[in-house]
Amino acid sequence: MLEKALQGNKAYWGWIFTLLVAIGIGFGFYVVQLQQGLGVTGLNRDVSWGLYIGQLTYMVGIAASAVMLVLPYYLHNYKAFGKLVIFGEFLAVSAVIVCLLFVVVDLGQPQRLMNVVLHPTPNSVLFWDMVVLNGYLFLNIIIGWAVLHAVKKGVRPASWLKILIYVSIPWAVSIHTVTAFLYAGLPGRYFWHDSLLAASFLTGAFAAGPALLLLILMIVQKVSDLKIPKEATQTLTKIITYAWAINLFMLLLKIFSAYYSQYPAKMATFDYLFGGVGGEQMMPWMWNFVFLSVVSLVLLVIPSTRNNPITMTIALVMVVFAGWIDKGLSLVIGGFIPNPFKVHTEYWPTIPEFFITVGVYAVGLLILTILYKVALAVQRENAS
Amino acid sequence: MAINRRTFLKAAGLTTLAGVAGHAAMELLTPGALEAARPESVGRFPEELTAKRWAMLIDTEKFTTAQTFQRCIDACHVLHNVPHIPGDKEIKWLWTDSFKHVFPDQQHDLIPEAIKNQPFLALCNHCDNPPCVRVCPTKATFKRDDGIVMMDMHRCIGCRYCMAGCPYGARSFNFWDPRPFIANIDPYYPTRMIGVVEKCTFCEDRLARGQIPACVEVSEGAMLFGDLDNQDSEVRRVLRERFSLRRKPSLGTKPHVFYLI
């Protein structure tokens, strides 16, 4: 079926070429990082994880959110999602690959990566993160590909596929839970040390993920013959609304327990992020996050703006961006500031770090483009 | 008795399964026990210093001059080829910081000026319950039977999870190649490569050759090192007589560096 990705118009090849250029630039900077070390990044002794691990966290959420299409369709037989499920699964595939690549580019000794497999360490959450991410990747590749193959041949998907699909539902929850456990299980990192972290990760993901998927599908709709059923859009935006509201509610819970108790270590990171205590680099981003979150929630809650294509699109872009500031940026950086000595050392990505990040995302987009191209071609053949 | 092909394959399959499952089960139930079950006698010096539980005492009253601190830090950093990298990507095994930074939970505005202005040594605490060991995905950092938290620089993949896990900021990462930043390379201790994490090792290399840690040796009695498990050891006697602090005891990591106040 892959050969279908080799047929396209000028715009398609232009897009592929753009992605390849971005990948090439990112790879060039990665070679520099490999030779000179992670010193070329903005990371330091105090903020030892940054943009890369932030992107890992955000994209795990995007990958997990495919379950918001899979679950209604396969467990509740919700037909409106029928044509879209495959796009959710393929988004998950490319998102997980992006996650794994971000782990690799963050390593100081990437050629020793297989030590994680050679010396399996069940007490390390990172070991389990590797297990669940790879498992989820294979589940979605197998499910997506097999379903598409069945569509191509005009037969019903094999019955064994059902089992994998049912397994993939709790598995989606597990990838974001385990990713949250990376942070939530560390003593003395008060911003992360929170039993709600996994739950708030999931709600944030179930808003930002479907929002990103809908935006991508709107673009796909413009450049292909895909038709997003109106009912599917309406249901997805409702899911996004609820998930987003719960996500922001959980953030307020965190702020309450920090400030009402007046627990200094719990307040310290919020003071830094929103109050600029010890450094103001993150403050504009955080207040942008507040603005985007509140406005998007209002636009999503009011039915007329939620169903109006223009205001809905604005709201979705806002949710995706606010979710990114929350998880892709402030979560990881905030956890390290202040440091264990109560000293504020700031971090900001460097140019190599930025282009490596863009390059990794371009790899994800390339895989996504190819998979979507195949899926669209098969669906078109099936319809005619 | 003749074994046919089918029986042989069955037996071979079962044996393999038992081997793999057994190893996995051992790892799960008693992490690290298999790895630790090595011959005791491999390559040991007869003069090796041993203990059931190593611990360090820092007598803050005896650290009165800047020279005393510098002597200890230099001894450590020179001996272990610790590079001197300026800026926020620095490497340090042993260093000083103020009371309010080393003991942030004990800090208040009215503590004596002398303590406020006095530097305190900071280093790896060789915890009994070390979060860095718990989170390491490759067992590159591990706890020895004598309590020393060790690093295997050849296994470390540089994921820096241990740095996020350590609540004492004791770990440094080689963001750059460290070798150009070492003034005089000591050939008796390995230099590190780019992209691995390092920290104080309680001078396990010196203990193996019958010497106490370098900082303790040059401290002129301001630091003590000994077996906490031995009732009659000097460290136990001093801890009975003097009031001591440990860093962040509420985190449950059980540090084994004690500060005599």
Interface residues (C-beta under 8 A of the other chain):
Chain A: Q36 G37 L38 G39 T41 L43 N44 R45 D46 S48 W49 V103 D106 L107 G108 Q109 P110 R112 L113 N115 V116 L118 H119 P120 T121 P122 N123 S124 V125 L126 F127 M130 L182 Y183 G185 L186 P187 G188 R189 G335 F336 N339 P340 F341 K342 V343 T345
Chain B: A24 E27 L28 P31 G87 D88 K89 E90 D97 K100 H101 V102 P104 P131 R134 V135 C136 P137 T138 K139 A140 R155 C156 I157 G158 C159 R160 Y161 M163 A164 G165 C166 P167 Y168 G169 S172 F173 N174 F175 W176 D177 M193 I194 G195 V196 V197 K248 L251 G252 T253
